[in-house]
Amino acid sequence: MEEKDRSQRAASAHLGPYERYGPYGEADMERYVTEPDKRPGRTAFQRDRARVLHSAALRRLAGKTQVVDPGVNSAAAIDTSPRTRLTHSLECAQVGRELGAALGCDPDLVETACLAHDLGHPPFGHNGELVLAGFAEDCGGFEGNAQSLRLLTRIEPKKFVPDPAGGDALVSVGLNLTRAALDAATKYPWARGGHPTTPGSPKFGAYEDDLPVFDWLRQDAPDGRQCFEAQVMDWADDVAYSVHDVEDGLQAGHIDPGALTSAPERAEVFGCAAARYVPPGTDPAELAAALDRLLDQPWWPHGYDGTALAQARLKDAASQLIGRFCLAAESATRERYGTGRLTRYRAELVVPREQRLECAVLKAVADRYVMQRAAQAKRRAEQRVVIGELAQRLLERAPEGLDPQFRGIFDAAPDDRARRRAVVDQIASLTDAAATALHARLYA
């Protein structure tokens, strides 16, 4: 027995910290600030899920547009209620939960990451993100994923602790989620300018101000590498929005399925995919083959007239696509890693190239026929004006116009850089309608 124990210790000596204990160990379930369980029987990840699900930040996503404006006229005979950021997050959570569970992840942990992945997106989505990035250049920039981390660990009021700097002040640690939950929600595990291969990339997952908690949640994690649960979340996000954006576009009458058999229209779709959604140098013939594979499926919606039968067929097509993309990833990952539980840094999610290209083509279809409409271009220009003017006026007149929470942050800020960040945090928290209303009030 003694010899066996010695051999086991020797065998584990070369393993990293995540391999030394079970699928999830004490370090994974540690919180930034220790706190007791309120109700016995729940796992740490069930508590995480509940905290995100009950957060005000998640509720606000109901007022943030996904792709199709909720006020748009639909081709269907009834209101089809296109997705918002909230419904997208809920659908992403369902996809990610099931895929993660099939691969051995804790389903509550993956669902938490999926529910949290878009919390930091500002009003008007990536359009608002672009304007705020310019406005926040002098205080560390703006990125929706970094804002999500800031919200989870600082802005969303749930847990306060004494200020480490001393005195009587209390400081927020946000929802105080576990290390594994924060890591799983981190799509870009590096700070600004720290992209592993492209230092100039605008994508990053943490502001300089938030590096203490970022360094804590990434303790012992490989530099620049997503944990397995984050990879599942990332693919679930791609699957959900690529499929559902096309579904919403068809229901709203913006996408004509017949156009996808036209050579000129297909060329535009493939050009959009090459510019935004696939690696440089991807052969257009591969994109054509990916689209044709989808068009050849018996369930593909070759027409849509808004009738109940058409709605049912479209819903079935969406389900078939989600199943196709998830099963492909599950099968390929299992083929490489076997049947064991795949968690944290024990594996990489394997998504076959064919399915990645099919997903990319769907994104390009929604981009070409929904986001590139002339009316949308005009609307996006107006939205950029709203965010840009709102940011400037708030900074000039602050603390006027700030909510009490952000007024307090602004008043306590030690310098102009921190005050500008408080204004950015305020704007990022607004819904589309709230941003428009506040802009109108400040410029009345």
N, C-alpha and C positions, 0 to 999 in steps of 0.2 A: 504493500500500500504506500509506504514511504517513497519507494522508487517511482511509483506511478505519479505521486504528487509532484516530485521533483521534475519528471519529464513533462508534466502538464505546465508547470511554471516556466520551464525552458521553452516550451512551444509557444507560450503566450508572450514571451519577453519581446519578441519582434513586432508584436501587434500594436496598432495605434490605440488610443484611449477608447474609441467606439467599438473596437473588436473585443476588448477585454471583458465586457459584460454583455448581458443579453441584448435583444433587439433594441430596447431603450433602457438606458441606465440612469443613475442618479443625476449625472451631469446634464442629461437631456431634459430632465424634468425640473431642474433648478430654475428658480425665478430670480430676477435681478435684485429684488428685495424679498427676503423670506417672509412668508405669511402663512398662518395656519389654515387648514381646511375648515370651511364653514359647515359642510355637511359630509359626514363619512360616506364612503362607498363610491364616490365619483373618482375617476382617474384625473390626473393633472391635465391631460389633453381634453377631456370632457369639459373641465372648467375653462380652458382656453377658448374652446368653441363657444361656450355660453357667453363669455365676455365679449367676443366679437359680435355674436348674433344680437346681443342686447345693446350694442353701442349706438350712440347717436350718429357716428360717422357712417355706419352701414345704412341706417335709415335715410340719410341724406342722399345716398346714391340713387334713390327713387326719383330725385329731381335733377339727375344728370343724364343727358342724352347719350345713348350708345352709338347708333349710326343714323337710323331713321327718326326724324323729328316726330314726337308723339302727336303733334297737331297736323300732320300731313294727311291729305285725302287718300284713302285707300281704294284700290280697284275692287276690293271685296264689298259685298252688300252690307256688311256689319263692321263695326269698329274692331280692328284686329289688334289694337294695343301693342305697338312695336316695343321692343326691348328698351329698358333703361339700363344704366350701370348696375342697378340693384338686381334686376331680374337676370342680367348676364352673370353677375357674381353668384347668384343662387344656382343657376344652371351649371356654371363652371364647378361649383362645389359638389353638385350631384355627380358630374362626370368624374371629377378627381377623386371623390370618396370611393366610388366603385372600382376605378382602375387601381387606386392605391391599395385597397383591401385585397384585390385579386393578386397583387404582387407582394403582399405581406406587410405593408405599411399599417400603422395605426390609422383607421379611417377618420377618427375625430381630428387627428393631427393634420391630415391632408385637407380635410374639409375646412379647418380653421385657416390654413394658408390660402385656400381658394377664396373663402369669404373675405379675407383681408387684402387680397392682391391689388385691388383697385381703389382702396380707401383714400389714397392720396391724390387721386386724379382731381384736378381743379374743374371749375365750371367750363363747359364747352370742350371738354376732353383734351385731345392733343393740340387743338387749336389754342386753347387757353394756356396749356403747358408751354408752348413756344413763346408766347408773350411774357409769361412770368419768368422764363429762363433768361430773357434779355433784361428784364427789370431787376432780377435778383443776381445779376452777374457780379456786383460788388460785394455781395454778402454770401457767396458760396454757390450761386446758381440755383436752378430749380429742376427737379426731375420727379415725376409722379411716383416712382417706386421708392426713391429716397424719402419723399414726403409721406408715404405709407408707413415707413419705419418710424419717422418722427412722430406721426400721429399715434402709432401703437405704443411708443415708449415715452411720450412726453405730452402730447396735446390732448388726447382723449382723457377726460377726467374720470379716474377710477380709484387710483391709489396715490396718496401723498405721504412723504416722509420728511423728516428734518433735513434742512439744507446741509450737505456735507461741509460747506464752507463755514458753518457755524451760525450762531444767532438763533432767533426765534422763528425764522421763516420756514415755511413748508414748501417743498418742491414736488412736482408731479413726476411719477414714473409711468404714466399712462395706464394701460391695461395690465401691466406687469405680467406679461405672458411668459411661458417657459422658454428656455434657450432653444429647444427644438422647434417650437412653434414660430418664433421669430426668424430662425434660420430657414425654416420651410417657406416662410412668406417672403424671403429675400431673393428676388429674381436675379438681381445683379449684385453678387457678393463682393463688391469692391467700392472704395470711395471715389470721389470725383477725380478723373484723370488716371485712375488705376486699372483701366481695362487691361486684361491679361495680354491681349494681342494688338489692341488699337488704343493707345493712350489718349488720342484726341476724341474718342467716342463720347457723344453726349449722354450715353446711358451709364448710370451709376446707382448704387443702392444706399448711400449714406452721405449726409452732409458732414463737413468738418466738425460742426458743433455736436454732432451725434456720434462721433467716433468712440467715446468711452463705452457706450452701450453696444455699439457695433463690434468693437474689439471683444467685448464680453461674450456676445452671442456667437462669435466666430472662434471662440477658444478651441484650440486644437484642430480646427478645420483646415483642410488644404487650401492654400491661397487661390482665390479666383474660381473655385469649384462649387457649383451648387450641390447641396445635399440631395439625396434621392427623392425625398418628398417634394422639394422645390422643383425638381425636374418633372415630376408627375403633375404638379400644379401648373407649370409652364405649358406642358402639352395639353392639359385639360382646358386651359385658357385659349390656346390656339384652336383647338377642336370646337369649343363652344362658340367662339365669336365668328370663326370662318363659316360654320354651318348656319348659325342663326342669323348672321348678317345677310346671307343670301336668302334665307327664308323670309326675313322682314322685307327685303328688297322686292321679292316676288309678290308678296302680299300687298305692298304699297303700290305696285304697278310700275316700278322703276326698271325691273329686269325682265326682258323678253327672252324666254328660254330659246326661242327660235334663232336669236341673234348669234348663239354660240356655235351655229353651224356655218356661219358666214365667214369667209376667209378674211376680209378686212376687219371685221369685228374681233375675230380671234387674234389677229395680229396685235390689235390694241390691248387686249387682255394680257397677252403674253409679254408685251412691252411693259405694261404696268407691273406684272409679276417680276420681270427681270430688274426693274428699277427699285423695287421695294421689298420683295418677299422671298427671293431666292439668292443663293450665293453668286457672286460675279462669275461670269463665264458659263453659266448654265445653258446648255444647248436648247434652243427653242423647240427642237423636235421632242425633247423630253417633256416639255410643258404641254405640247400638243397631245402627246401620248397620254399624259395624266388626265387631261380634260376628256379625251376620247374614252378612257376607261370608265369615267363617271357617266358620260352620256350613254354608254352601252349597257349600263345596268338596267334591269327591268323596272326598277322602282324610281328611276330618275324622272323628275317632273318636266316633261317636254311642253307642257302648257299649264296655264293657271287662269281661271276665270272667276274665282271667288266663291264658287258654289261649295256646298258642304262636302261633296265628293272630292273636289279639288283641294279643299283644305285638309281633308283626311289623307289624301295622297301626298301632299306636301309634308305633312307631319310625319308620315311614314318614311319619306325620303330623308328627312332630318335625322330620324332615329337610325335609319340604315347607315347613314354617313358617320354618325357618332360611333356606332358599333364597329364599323369598318376601321376607323382610325384607332380606336382603343384596343380592339382585338389584335390589330397588327402590331401595336407597341407591346402588348402583353406577351404575345407569342414570340416575338423576336427577342424580348428581354429574357424570357424564360429559357429560350434556346441557348442563350449565352451563359446564363447564371444558374440554371437549374431550378429546382422546386422549393428551395428554402425561402425564408423571410428576407426580403430585400429592404433594408432601411438605412437611413443616414448616409454613410460614406462606404457602404459595402458594395455598391453597384452603380451603374449608369443606366438610365432609361434608354433603350434601343428603339428608335423609330425608323422603320424602313424608308429608304429614300423615295420609293414610289409614293408612299402615303404622305411624306412631307411635301412632295411636289403637288399632289392632289389638293392638300390643304392650302398650299400657297396659291394655286389657281383659283380656288374658291374665294380667298381673300381678294385676289385681283379682280374677280367678277364683281364683288360688292364695291370695291374701290372705283372701278371704271364706271359702273352704271348708277351708283348711289352717291358716293362722295364726290365724284367729278361732275355732277350735274351743274349747269350754269347757275341755277338758283342756290345751290349749296355754296358755290364759290362766293357769290354775293353775300350770303348769310355769314360765311366764315370771316369775310372781311369786316363785316359789321361787328361780329363778336370780338375780333381782335381789337377793334377800336374801343369797345366797351371795357375789356380787361385792361388795356393800356391806360386809358383815361382814368379808370377807377383806381388803379394802382397809384398813379401820380397824384390824384386828388386826395386819396386817403393819406398818403405820405405827407402832403402839404398841410392837411388839416388835422391829422391825428393829434390826440386820441379821439377827436370827433369822428363819428362814423364807425368806430370799432365796437364790436360786441364787448360786454363786460370782461369776458375771459381774456380776449386779446388786448383790451385796454390795460388790464393789469400787467400783462407781459410787456407791453410797450412802455408803461410807466416805470417798470423795474429794469428795463434794458440799460446796460452800462454805456452804450455808445450808438452812433448812427447806424452802424452795421447791424447790430442786434435789433434796433428799432425798425429798420427796413425788413428784416426777417419776420418780425411780428406782423407787419402789414401783409407780407406774402402769405403767412400762415392763415391770416384772416380771409384773404381772397380765396385761397385754395379750399377753405372749408365751405364756401358758398355753393348753393345749387345754381343752376342756370338762371332760374327765375329770380332768385335772391340777388345775384350779381347784377342783373338787368335793373331790378328795382332800386338797389342801392346806388347804382350809377345815375339813374334818373333823379333820385333825391339829392345827391351831391351836386348835380349839375342843373338843378331846377332854377 
